[in-house]
Amino acid sequence: MRAVSATLVETEPGRIVSASFLVTSKTDQEEEFIESLSLPADWQVIGPMTSITIPPREKQVRIVAFLTPANTSTGSYKITYSVRSQRDYGI
């Protein structure tokens, strides 16, 4: 997986932020991947994280969005998007 959009995003409190990621299945079989988005406390994911099915050796772009609370302090925050195979957590 790799980020398609900028990896460093600047925004203002109370704004919606979106990011895109390219998820690649490197296996020889169809894989179901579970999405996960880790955000700072009180930040909200827009739309649910789901599972996605990717055919063997195929790619899929995923878009995630979240809301930064209006009372967010100025600073740097770590946001983590990840996917893992439902069949084999090592993938």
C-alpha positions in Angstrom: 0.0 0.0 0.0 1.2 3.5 -0.7 -0.3 7.0 -0.3 -1.5 8.5 -3.6 -2.2 11.9 -2.1 0.2 14.1 -0.2 1.6 12.4 3.0 1.8 15.7 4.8 -1.4 17.6 4.9 -2.1 21.0 6.5 -5.6 21.9 7.5 -7.5 24.0 10.0 -9.6 23.0 12.9 -13.2 22.0 12.0 -12.3 21.0 8.5 -12.7 17.7 6.6 -9.5 16.1 5.4 -9.4 13.4 2.7 -6.5 11.2 1.6 -6.2 8.4 -1.0 -4.2 5.2 -0.9 -3.3 2.6 -3.5 -3.8 -0.9 -2.1 -2.1 -3.7 -4.1 -2.7 -7.4 -3.6 0.5 -9.2 -4.3 -1.0 -12.7 -3.8 -2.0 -15.2 -6.4 -5.6 -15.4 -5.1 -8.4 -13.0 -4.4 -8.0 -11.4 -1.0 -10.4 -9.7 1.4 -8.7 -6.8 3.2 -10.0 -5.1 6.4 -9.4 -1.3 6.5 -8.4 0.5 9.6 -7.9 4.2 10.3 -6.2 5.4 13.5 -6.9 9.0 14.4 -6.2 11.3 17.4 -8.8 11.3 20.2 -12.1 13.2 19.3 -11.3 13.2 15.5 -14.1 11.5 13.5 -14.0 9.2 10.5 -16.4 10.1 7.8 -17.9 7.0 6.4 -17.2 3.6 7.9 -14.1 1.6 7.4 -15.0 -1.6 5.6 -13.6 -4.7 4.0 -12.5 -4.7 0.4 -12.0 -7.5 -2.0 -9.1 -7.3 -4.5 -8.5 -9.8 -7.2 -5.0 -11.5 -7.5 -2.2 -9.1 -8.4 -4.6 -6.2 -8.8 -4.8 -2.7 -7.3 -7.5 -0.5 -5.8 -7.5 3.2 -4.8 -9.2 3.8 -1.4 -10.3 7.3 -0.2 -10.7 8.0 3.4 -12.0 11.2 5.0 -12.1 12.5 8.6 -13.1 15.6 10.5 -10.7 17.6 12.7 -12.6 19.0 15.7 -13.1 22.7 15.9 -11.0 22.8 19.2 -8.0 21.1 17.7 -4.7 22.7 18.8 -2.1 23.7 16.3 0.5 20.9 15.9 1.5 17.7 14.1 -0.7 14.6 14.4 -0.1 11.1 13.4 -2.8 9.5 11.2 -2.5 5.8 10.2 -4.4 4.0 7.5 -3.8 0.3 7.2 -5.2 -2.8 5.6 -4.7 -6.5 6.4 -5.9 -9.7 4.9 -8.9 -11.3 6.5 -7.5 -14.7 5.6 -3.9 -14.1 6.8 -3.1 -11.2 9.1 0.5 -11.3 7.9 -0.6 -9.9 4.5 
